[in-house]
Amino acid sequence: MKALRWHNQKDIRLENIEEPQVAPGKVKLKVKWCGICGSDLHEYLGGPIFIPVDQPHPLTNEVAPVTLGHEFSGEVVEIGAGVTDYQVGDRVVVEPIFATHGHQGAYNLDENMGFLGLAGGGGGFSEYVSVDTELLHKLPDELSYEQGALVEPSAVALYAVRSSKIQAGDTAAVFGCGPIGLLVIEALKAAGATDIYAVELSPERQAKAEELGAIVVNPANYEDVVAELVRRTNGGVDVSFEVTGVPVVLRQAIQSTTISGETVIVSIWEKGAEILPNDIVIKERTIKGIIGYRDVFPSVLNLMRKGYFSADKLVTKKIKLDEVIEEGFQSLISEKNQVKILVSAE
């Protein structure tokens, strides 16, 4: 079968590999749609970050090359021994976190945590995947497979907002309106935030943020974007979300919050970022980071049933697996008008 595999930094290849065999406790999925994640791009451009290279991952016992893809939906086509809660024909989405004790407790913080499609285990940029049933959630009938491919990134956004101190009626700023930033806007709406400011340079992404109900602030239009946000909010937003991974933006996100405000770092970083501690100390601000998510997939699916995290609004391109390198990865790197690209192996 065809599979997109990470070999090394800036070295991903579409290859023919053996079709996976279903094992006890697992099901075999025909992958329907898989989204290209910012983490995939980070691995391509600056990895390895999560991908095991020198030592096998402690849970998958695998080492590169690894089949990429962790934002995916699929159809159950074969059942392994002992599986009773799924059957052939079930429509599912995959919650791709590996942890020592499975999805128990704070599993996203497990010291051995890894992602299916990054730590090994077979990823969604392939025709078939064999998956442990613990990683599966049934896709409601009213949600499409395309919508299912957005559950994983939407979970990141919802978990970020749930982990923050945002309350109904609060104001927020989202720095960076790529896919996760736009999904954070949606999650903030669901949480009851009032004025949500979207700080973004790309006109196309500005338009998407505005379509989702955010107030766009283009940094190019202001000598000091922080001062503009503070002016508009009479002292700063209650919570800011940094979703760019750009060092200067982190400091802007911190400075844009009010007294006792909070900044949530959502992005993955390829290098360090300098901040001024007094920006935190003098106004008793707080900073927190989040990684992935835990215990939010059911809530994401329920919100999707209410119309949140809409694929119709967020998916800007659909391609086939044969096109994934040039029309997928390269397109996201060079075309800032792209938001979410979905890949079909069919």
Secondary structure in CASP SS format (residue, H / E / C, confidence):
PFRMAT SS
TARGET T0000
AUTHOR 0000-0000-0000
METHOD secondary structure of the structure
MODEL  1
M C 1.00
K E 1.00
A E 1.00
L E 1.00
R E 1.00
W E 1.00
H E 1.00
N E 1.00
Q C 1.00
K C 1.00
D E 1.00
I E 1.00
R E 1.00
L E 1.00
E E 1.00
N E 1.00
I C 1.00
E C 1.00
E C 1.00
P C 1.00
Q C 1.00
V C 1.00
A C 1.00
P C 1.00
G C 1.00
K E 1.00
V E 1.00
K E 1.00
L E 1.00
K E 1.00
V E 1.00
K E 1.00
W E 1.00
C E 1.00
G E 1.00
I C 1.00
C C 1.00
G H 1.00
S H 1.00
D H 1.00
L H 1.00
H H 1.00
E H 1.00
Y H 1.00
L H 1.00
G H 1.00
G C 1.00
P C 1.00
I C 1.00
F C 1.00
I C 1.00
P C 1.00
V C 1.00
D C 1.00
Q C 1.00
P C 1.00
H C 1.00
P C 1.00
L C 1.00
T C 1.00
N C 1.00
E C 1.00
V C 1.00
A C 1.00
P C 1.00
V E 1.00
T E 1.00
L C 1.00
G C 1.00
H C 1.00
E E 1.00
F E 1.00
S E 1.00
G E 1.00
E E 1.00
V E 1.00
V E 1.00
E E 1.00
I E 1.00
G C 1.00
A C 1.00
G C 1.00
V C 1.00
T C 1.00
D C 1.00
Y C 1.00
Q C 1.00
V C 1.00
G C 1.00
D C 1.00
R E 1.00
V E 1.00
V E 1.00
V E 1.00
E C 1.00
P C 1.00
I E 1.00
F E 1.00
A C 1.00
T C 1.00
H C 1.00
G C 1.00
H C 1.00
Q C 1.00
G C 1.00
A C 1.00
Y H 1.00
N H 1.00
L H 1.00
D C 1.00
E C 1.00
N C 1.00
M C 1.00
G E 1.00
F E 1.00
L E 1.00
G C 1.00
L C 1.00
A C 1.00
G E 1.00
G C 1.00
G C 1.00
G C 1.00
G C 1.00
F C 1.00
S E 1.00
E C 1.00
Y E 1.00
V E 1.00
S E 1.00
V E 1.00
D E 1.00
T H 1.00
E H 1.00
L H 1.00
L E 1.00
H E 1.00
K E 1.00
L C 1.00
P C 1.00
D C 1.00
E C 1.00
L C 1.00
S C 1.00
Y H 1.00
E H 1.00
Q H 1.00
G H 1.00
A C 1.00
L C 1.00
V H 1.00
E H 1.00
P H 1.00
S H 1.00
A H 1.00
V H 1.00
A H 1.00
L H 1.00
Y H 1.00
A H 1.00
V H 1.00
R H 1.00
S H 1.00
S C 1.00
K C 1.00
I C 1.00
Q C 1.00
A C 1.00
G C 1.00
D C 1.00
T C 1.00
A E 1.00
A E 1.00
V E 1.00
F E 1.00
G C 1.00
C C 1.00
G C 1.00
P H 1.00
I H 1.00
G H 1.00
L H 1.00
L H 1.00
V H 1.00
I H 1.00
E H 1.00
A H 1.00
L H 1.00
K H 1.00
A H 1.00
A H 1.00
G C 1.00
A C 1.00
T C 1.00
D C 1.00
I E 1.00
Y E 1.00
A E 1.00
V E 1.00
E C 1.00
L C 1.00
S C 1.00
P H 1.00
E H 1.00
R H 1.00
Q H 1.00
A H 1.00
K H 1.00
A H 1.00
E H 1.00
E H 1.00
L C 1.00
G C 1.00
A C 1.00
I E 1.00
V E 1.00
V E 1.00
N C 1.00
P H 1.00
A H 1.00
N H 1.00
Y C 1.00
E C 1.00
D C 1.00
V H 1.00
V H 1.00
A H 1.00
E H 1.00
L H 1.00
V H 1.00
R H 1.00
R H 1.00
T H 1.00
N C 1.00
G C 1.00
G C 1.00
V E 1.00
D E 1.00
V E 1.00
S E 1.00
F E 1.00
E E 1.00
V C 1.00
T C 1.00
G C 1.00
V C 1.00
P H 1.00
V H 1.00
V H 1.00
L H 1.00
R H 1.00
Q H 1.00
A H 1.00
I H 1.00
Q H 1.00
S C 1.00
T E 1.00
T E 1.00
I E 1.00
S E 1.00
G E 1.00
E E 1.00
T E 1.00
V E 1.00
I E 1.00
V C 1.00
S C 1.00
I C 1.00
W C 1.00
E C 1.00
K C 1.00
G C 1.00
A C 1.00
E C 1.00
I C 1.00
L C 1.00
P H 1.00
N H 1.00
D H 1.00
I H 1.00
V H 1.00
I C 1.00
K C 1.00
E C 1.00
R C 1.00
T E 1.00
I E 1.00
K E 1.00
G E 1.00
I C 1.00
I C 1.00
G C 1.00
Y C 1.00
R C 1.00
D C 1.00
V C 1.00
F H 1.00
P H 1.00
S H 1.00
V H 1.00
L H 1.00
N H 1.00
L H 1.00
M H 1.00
R H 1.00
K C 1.00
G C 1.00
Y C 1.00
F C 1.00
S C 1.00
A H 1.00
D H 1.00
K H 1.00
L H 1.00
V E 1.00
T E 1.00
K E 1.00
K E 1.00
I E 1.00
K E 1.00
L H 1.00
D H 1.00
E H 1.00
V H 1.00
I H 1.00
E H 1.00
E H 1.00
G H 1.00
F H 1.00
Q H 1.00
S H 1.00
L H 1.00
I H 1.00
S H 1.00
E C 1.00
K C 1.00
N C 1.00
Q C 1.00
V C 1.00
K E 1.00
I E 1.00
L E 1.00
V E 1.00
S E 1.00
A C 1.00
E C 1.00
END
